[in-house]
């Protein structure tokens, strides 16, 4: 690398290229937008090119930057991999608190198994499971929450990295003795609106998908507690829209929606973008993935 070219500035350049926003890059790096703007000015001076021009779609890279960015990205990855070989992470001796945020559905379905698994690995840490709240995404960006479990959110801040755990099929769950047999009948009978904190109160994909076909659920009850929702299903012949992998093992049936209505929503872990290669966060993701996939296989 040429001595005039600052390694850290090149990392900033790659992030600006990725996000096309100084504001987002500042959030990812925990710096002010003014500081990122100064970094960009220095890069422009060093490389002798504007690098980006402003447009209605954000910062657009110049032809020069488009030509050099693949080589810069490859070079930075090589440096990071070389440096990472010297890192050591021992989860058994890790003592800092670990905070995990789960949506209310996940915490009911596998919160206990997850807590046991985390404590068996991070035996010296205090492990805290929190129910997802309206400020959880910001808490992740601020470093107050290490990792979260949520349905994929296309509107999520770019400062949060969403790593796939499992793609789930969405359908209706009814009692075993329910007269509801087809997806058409689901729309003809009462339904429980099950609220998943942080996702469907603002971004219910399935409802948006149904609207394309002039369909709507007859919501009679709104709940955020799965046990109560399942009781209503058995008591009053209701249905509830639920992920197939979280369906109870007995006493209920799953009514799938047709392929053209299906969303196959991904469940993801959420972490601060800058932590995506952190060995702690990678270990947390792996533990969570093993629990979620075990539930899906069950």
C-alpha positions in Angstrom: 0.0 0.0 0.0 1.4 3.4 -0.9 2.6 5.3 2.1 0.3 8.3 1.3 -2.8 6.1 1.6 -4.2 5.7 5.1 -5.6 2.2 5.8 -8.4 3.5 8.0 -9.4 6.0 5.4 -9.7 3.3 2.8 -12.0 1.4 5.2 -14.2 4.5 5.4 -14.2 4.7 1.6 -15.5 1.2 1.3 -18.2 1.9 3.8 -19.3 5.0 2.0 -19.4 3.1 -1.3 -21.5 0.4 0.4 -24.0 2.6 2.1 -23.9 5.8 -0.2 -24.6 7.9 3.0 -22.3 9.7 5.3 -25.0 9.6 8.0 -25.2 5.8 7.9 -21.4 5.4 7.9 -21.1 7.7 10.9 -23.6 5.5 12.8 -21.8 2.3 11.8 -18.4 3.7 13.0 -19.7 5.6 16.0 -18.4 8.9 14.7 -20.0 12.2 13.7 -21.1 12.9 10.2 -18.7 15.9 10.2 -15.8 13.5 10.9 -16.8 11.2 8.0 -17.1 14.2 5.7 -13.5 15.3 6.7 -12.3 11.7 5.9 -13.9 11.9 2.5 -12.3 15.2 1.8 -8.9 13.8 2.7 -9.5 10.8 0.4 -10.4 13.0 -2.4 -7.2 15.0 -2.0 -5.0 11.8 -1.7 -6.6 10.1 -4.7 -7.1 13.2 -6.9 -10.7 12.4 -7.7 -14.1 13.5 -6.4 -14.9 9.8 -5.7 -18.7 10.5 -5.2 -21.2 13.0 -6.6 -24.5 13.8 -5.0 -27.7 12.7 -6.7 -31.4 12.1 -5.7 -30.4 8.5 -4.8 -27.6 9.6 -2.5 -23.8 9.5 -3.2 -23.0 8.1 -6.6 -19.5 6.7 -7.2 -17.4 8.2 -10.0 -16.0 6.1 -12.9 -12.5 6.2 -11.2 -13.9 4.8 -7.9 -15.8 2.1 -9.7 -12.6 0.9 -11.3 -10.4 0.9 -8.1 -12.9 -0.2 -5.5 -12.8 -4.0 -6.2 -9.0 -4.0 -5.6 -9.3 -1.9 -2.4 -12.0 -4.3 -1.0 -9.9 -7.3 -1.8 -6.8 -5.8 -0.2 -8.7 -4.8 2.9 -10.2 -8.2 3.3 -6.7 -9.7 3.0 -5.3 -7.4 5.7 -8.3 -8.1 8.0 -7.9 -11.9 7.6 -4.2 -11.6 8.4 -4.9 -9.6 11.5 -7.7 -11.9 12.6 -5.3 -14.9 12.7 -3.7 -13.3 15.7 -7.0 -12.8 17.6 -7.8 -15.2 20.5 -11.3 -15.5 21.9 -12.0 -17.8 24.8 -15.8 -17.9 25.6 -15.2 -19.9 28.8 -13.2 -17.1 30.3 -15.4 -14.3 28.9 -16.8 -12.3 31.8 -18.7 -9.3 30.4 -22.5 -9.3 30.5 -24.3 -10.6 27.4 -27.6 -9.0 26.4 -29.8 -10.8 23.9 -33.1 -9.3 22.6 -35.9 -11.7 21.3 -39.3 -11.0 19.9 -42.1 -12.1 22.1 -42.8 -15.2 20.0 -39.2 -16.5 20.1 -38.8 -15.9 23.8 -41.9 -18.0 24.5 -41.0 -20.8 22.1 -37.3 -21.3 22.9 -36.2 -18.7 25.4 -35.4 -21.4 28.1 -33.3 -23.5 25.7 -31.4 -20.5 24.5 -30.6 -19.3 28.0 -29.3 -22.8 29.0 -27.2 -23.0 25.9 -25.7 -19.5 26.4 -24.9 -20.2 30.0 -23.2 -23.5 29.2 -20.8 -21.7 26.8 -20.4 -18.3 28.6 -20.4 -19.7 32.1 -18.7 -16.6 33.7 -21.1 -14.1 32.1 -24.4 -12.7 33.3 -26.8 -13.5 30.4 -29.8 -11.3 30.0 -32.7 -12.1 27.7 -34.9 -9.0 26.9 -38.2 -8.9 25.1 -37.9 -6.8 21.9 -38.9 -3.2 22.3 -39.4 -0.2 20.1 -35.9 1.1 20.8 -34.1 -2.3 20.4 -32.6 -1.6 17.0 -31.1 1.6 18.4 -29.9 -0.3 21.5 -28.0 -2.6 19.2 -26.4 0.2 17.3 -25.5 1.9 20.6 -23.8 -1.3 21.9 -26.3 -1.8 24.8 -27.7 -5.0 23.3 -25.2 -7.5 21.9 -27.5 -9.4 19.5 -31.2 -9.7 18.7 -33.5 -12.3 17.1 -36.2 -10.9 14.8 -37.9 -11.4 11.5 -36.1 -9.8 8.6 -36.9 -6.1 8.3 -36.2 -4.5 4.9 -36.6 -1.1 6.5 -34.0 -1.7 9.2 -31.1 0.7 9.5 -28.0 -0.2 7.5 -26.1 0.2 10.8 -27.6 -3.1 11.8 -26.4 -6.3 10.2 -29.1 -9.0 9.7 -27.7 -12.5 9.5 -30.0 -15.3 8.3 -31.0 -18.1 10.7 -33.9 -19.8 8.9 -36.5 -19.2 6.2 -39.9 -19.9 7.6 -43.2 -20.7 6.0 -46.2 -18.6 7.2 -49.7 -20.1 7.4 -52.7 -20.4 9.7 -52.7 -22.6 12.8 -56.1 -24.1 13.8 -57.2 -26.6 16.5 -57.1 -30.2 15.4 -60.9 -30.5 15.6 -61.5 -27.2 13.7 -63.8 -27.2 10.7 -61.4 -24.9 8.9 -59.7 -27.1 6.3 -58.5 -24.7 3.6 -56.8 -21.4 3.3 -60.0 -19.9 1.8 -61.9 -20.9 5.0 -59.2 -19.1 7.1 -60.5 -15.8 5.7 -64.1 -16.7 6.3 -63.7 -17.3 10.0 -62.5 -15.3 13.0 -58.7 -14.8 13.4 -56.3 -13.8 16.2 -53.9 -11.0 15.3 -50.7 -12.1 16.9 -48.4 -9.2 17.5 -44.7 -9.8 17.1 -42.9 -6.9 18.7 -40.7 -4.9 16.4 -42.0 -6.4 13.2 -45.7 -6.9 12.3 -47.1 -3.9 14.1 -45.3 -1.8 11.5 -44.4 -4.3 8.7 -46.8 -7.2 8.4 -45.7 -8.6 5.1 -48.5 -11.1 4.9 -51.3 -8.5 5.3 -49.6 -6.5 2.5 -49.5 -9.7 0.3 -53.1 -10.5 1.0 -54.2 -7.0 0.0 -53.0 -7.6 -3.5 -55.7 -10.2 -3.8 -58.5 -8.3 -2.0 -58.3 -10.6 1.0 -58.3 -9.6 4.6 -58.4 -11.4 7.9 -61.4 -11.2 10.2 -59.4 -10.1 13.2 -61.5 -10.4 16.4 -58.7 -10.5 19.0 -55.2 -9.0 19.2 -52.7 -10.7 21.4 -48.9 -10.8 22.0 -48.9 -14.0 24.2 -48.8 -17.3 22.3 -50.2 -19.4 25.1 -53.3 -17.2 25.3 -53.6 -17.2 21.5 -53.5 -21.0 21.3 -56.1 -21.2 24.1 -58.4 -19.0 22.0 -57.9 -21.2 19.0 -59.0 -24.3 20.9 -61.9 -22.6 22.7 -63.6 -20.6 20.0 -62.5 -22.1 16.6 -60.2 -19.2 15.8 -57.1 -19.4 13.7 -53.8 -17.6 14.1 -51.1 -16.7 11.5 -47.9 -18.3 12.6 -44.5 -19.6 11.4 -44.8 -23.3 10.7 -41.6 -24.1 12.6 -43.1 -22.7 15.8 -46.4 -24.7 15.5 -47.2 -26.8 18.7 -46.4 -30.5 18.3 -49.9 -31.7 19.1 -53.5 -30.5 19.3 -53.3 -28.2 16.2 -53.1 -28.3 12.4 -51.2 -26.1 10.0 -53.1 -24.7 7.0 -50.6 -23.5 4.4 -51.2 -20.5 2.1 -50.8 -21.0 -1.6 -47.3 -20.4 -3.1 -48.4 -17.2 -4.8 -49.3 -15.7 -1.5 -46.4 -17.1 0.5 -43.7 -14.8 1.9 -41.2 -17.3 3.3 -40.1 -14.8 5.8 -36.4 -15.1 7.1 -35.7 -15.1 10.8 -32.4 -13.3 11.4 -30.0 -12.3 14.1 -29.4 -8.5 14.4 -26.1 -7.1 15.4 -24.2 -3.8 15.0 -22.7 -3.7 11.5 -19.2 -3.3 12.8 -19.5 -6.4 15.0 -20.4 -8.8 12.2 -16.9 -10.3 12.2 -16.4 -10.0 16.0 -15.7 -13.6 17.4 -18.1 -13.0 20.3 -21.0 -12.1 18.0 -20.2 -14.9 15.6 -20.3 -17.3 18.5 -23.7 -15.9 19.7 -25.1 -16.2 16.2 -24.0 -19.9 15.9 -25.6 -20.7 19.3 -28.8 -19.0 18.4 -28.9 -20.7 14.9 -28.5 -24.2 16.4 -31.4 -23.6 18.8 -33.7 -22.1 16.1 -32.9 -24.8 13.6 -33.5 -27.5 16.2 -36.9 -26.0 16.8 -37.6 -26.0 13.1 -36.6 -29.7 12.7 -38.9 -30.5 15.6 
